């Protein structure tokens, strides 16, 4: 270490220079910055120089390139010199004026250094992949994190000359209203000097005793320190009964005997099971109710509430009655055939038998519906309150990694994805425990730059949400609400700050919407320059000027470099299926301690003095794709995020969201974690939330809300082994995704699984060893615990060759454990407060390792997609993934919150809706013909749960019988026959019982699920629409894939963007797009309408009319047409006009039906039917 004096000895400025060896060739972004030795001279590229001509700045000013290609290619063996400049505070130089010449106390300096170190990660783009070296491209954003930290630290340091003490915080009693920062010692000196004036505004301090403030601060420090509990004999009679509160509450308060000695509602007794709600005692909300010591901490986080017996008992009884009635009816139908039309009777009885089986499979899993409630107050007290193991009250909640997936910015607008990201960044969960990952499977620069804009706007939006408790925290949804936004708002600055944030959001929308044009213009400009250079080089070399110049039409980033992802020109290595892997940490991991903001000024729009301004980590990920490697669509993208997040943040839990599903309830993550962290939560593999949709027409014409499934079927499955995974809005346990078995499971043997055998799948003896995690892995066909497979040599074969990834598995398993207080002796648990520690910093080596695990070949010869992560082989990978977990013995939970947890968009166009149902049904057919069929499930799955999964794979096959049954009424009217020989009293009685019991079951389902009758009827209508259009096509596609090996591909469902002002919100509802899926429903409608006309005409002019058969045929035809009414209305569009294609099909069908009718029943006087008729 050599000290070089740059001025006279009396100068307080010192420059310390130290030379580094060749090993220290990596760039450091701390206060002490290594530069090249020649930088101390007149080198123009020196950071000390004001010449920044080597950097290119875009027109938008969002990025600037901090390194050139030559600098990147230089070997890191160059010699460096580290320099540190110390400038003490003087009257002319205040602390915080320059980030490069600032001296802070040791605590603040440490925070500042950590922030600068994280700045390198958040401003570096990492790329790499197959046969390529991992590279880092440094880009400087326009928002300098170091300046923000300096400004924040400036507000926490005393501004008195020569003092660098910690200033009095805003949350305490500020000495002066001018806001001059001063520490406690300087404040006392000012008071003792006699003047008592503020050094900033020269006004006398207000009459506030410093002793009071010092006492309050001292008490806060004492609260953070652990102390032994006092014995009972040390307490006086005037102390409060709660020991914890007795440490903090003033000792001069009198004990309220009326709250404990008199029998009042919900307050009598010590340990009463019925406690009053927090803040409510004796009908008053003045004082908060105090629980006895440890009473509140031992309360459960969740409660399971069964459906009332007055509803569920009649419901089960009606199911039994209808089942018996169906049995008698089908028996009667088989014994009484219609001899006049045996073919008609045979088709009808076959369809009715199948419908009875389908109804039974659908109804059996609904026997045990349950409801669940959570207690967020207990969650806060247990994991975020000061205790002996956590004196400072830091959050002991486990980390959550949030996955958002997108694939095409044209069909999934970047603004929709940006709003989803903003709702995640503003969620009510510890900031340091949240990490958000965006998977861009299209590798588009538009998505990348939109995410960069989102990260910039989040610095304004997130503090605004935290300060004013904004709900929902999606800016588009919040500003678009048609209600009084001032309701329950009491802060005087809310209106002004809301107006400013709204203006910033409008500008943000304009920037995002203009990105496609900006990228195009920028790329055209750079490509033109490249063509001119190539032309100039051609002239210099003397080549033939007539030869075409081959310059790739590249896509350029704003710093003047090639975008490593996909290009619209479809060049080699830049295709949608052929591009490098990309990782960019848009927002670096935050500090573990809260960072309060500062007052509003020119750069800070809102006052964030008492608001934590930290932001969660935000990462852009685009996995590598190469020809010859199957990328497995969404499932492959999710598995790439699982591996990336394991290395970068390794949250024990994972939340999966689609790009159009945002967090509507900021407390949703806390509600879900209540189930994971409660007693028995270690057996829960995931918590599924219901899907709620916005932008659906008020009548819900095509049953987009799907409330019968989400509020009836899923609640019922929650009473069995748990709901299915539906692809979004689900919190996973990471080790469950890794393919591990639960710590305990139950095998079901005997008839209908009546005999149960408990299995303990983790070795408690080995678990007692310190820092050792033993997890049993259950094979797909092996029903016993095979502990031998967890040996270290088998882990690379299962998870890949990344040792860093394998090393994160026991850490994630430990972080997901329950605390020891909730488990019995010999059980695996973690210590309370063990997660209240800072997260390890993120460095370049870690990100480089993350690049390697998203390469196209990483999953080769591993079990990713077969047993680990999201499962491949089906377009409905979500159902298969949940099935595999239930098959290992895991349980799942359905979390229905009072305020919707998540909201998304749904396709309201008829064609889009049919193609969505087609994709779901095709996945079900794939499941039916695969090893994931519930018939092959293990004994760890409950019997009724197995029936539910079997019905998922079988329901598309109902479509064939449904089409036949919808045509039978028309055939009956054409032929004059019916499915029964005559409408006898027995037939009508059976029909009445079956219909009435179905209606009563529907009413009871509506009663215990909370849906409406209209929603139930819409579901019935679309069941027939989908069953006659999308489901038969899905069966054909599934059979082609199984028999002929024809691959199935689907187009991405377009996500609706925000309508412009004045545009119709439901314009897509009336757009008619022709699809082959519409042919069967149109045919059925035409047949039934023509048949009704033919039947009525024939009966009216017949000498012997058979009104009973006409009535039966017309009734069933109207039943079919009433179900197809939404489909017919969708074909008419907005103006109620029938499209021309419908007239064409109607004419063709009419001709065909007329010819068939003449052939079947020729007019009188003509012999041989169509014997004399020949087609030309």
Secondary structure, DSSP 4 states (H G I P E B T S, - for coil): -EEE--S-TT---EEEEEEE-TT--S---SSSEEEEGGGGTT-TT-TTSS--TT--B-TT-SEEE-S-HHHHHS-TT--EEEEEEE---BTTB-TTS-TTS----HHHHHHHHHHHHHHHHHTEEEEEETTEEEEEEEEEESS-HHHHHHHHHHTTB--STT--PBPPPTTS--S-TT-----HHHHHHHHHTSS-B-TTT-PBPPS--HHHHHHHHHHHHHHHS--PPPPGGG--TTS-S-HHHHHHS-TTPPP-GGGTSS--TTT-STT-SSPPPTT-BTTB-SS---PPTTTTTTS-SEEEEEPPHHHHHHHHHHHHHHHHHHHHHHHHHHHS--GGGHHHHHHHHHHHHHHHHHHHHHHHTTSS-EEEEE-HHHHHHHHSS--SS-TT----PPPEEEEEEE--TTTS-HHHHHHHHHHHHT-SS-GGGEEEEEEETT--HHHHHHHHHHHHHHHHHHHHHHHHT-SS--HHHHHT--S-TTTT---TTHHHHHHHHHHHHHHHHHHHHHHHHHHHHHHHHHHHHHHHHHHHHHHHHT--TTSPP------B-TTSSB-SS--TT--TT-BTTBB-EEEEEEEPPPPSS--B-----SS--S--TTSB----EEEEEE--B-TTS---HHHHHHHHHHHHHHHHT--SEEEEEETT-EESSTTHHHHHHHHHHSTTGGGEEEEEEPP-EES--TT-TT--S-HIIIIIIHHHHHTTT-PPP-SSSEEEEHHHHTTPPPSEEEEEESGGG-EEEEEE-S-HHHHTSTT-----B--SS--S-BGGGGSHHHHHHHH-S-HHHHHHHHHHHHHTSPBGGGS-TT---B-TTTT-SPPPPP-HHHHHHHHHTTSTTTTTTS-BTTTBSSPPSSS-HHHHHHHHHHHTT-EEEEE--SS-SEEEE---SHHHHHHHHHHHHHHHHHHHTSTT-GGG--TTS-HHHHHHHHHHHHGGGHHHHHHHHHHHHHHHHHHT--SSSS--HHHHHHHHHHHHHHHHHHHHHHHHH---HHHHHHHHHHHHHHHHTHHHHHHHHHHHHHHH------PPPPPPPPPPTTS-TTGGGG-----TTHHHHHHHHHHHHHHHHHHHHHHHH-TT--HHHHHHHHHHHHHHHHHTHHHHHHHHTTTTPPPHHHHHHHHHHHHHHHHHHHHHSPPTT--STTTT----
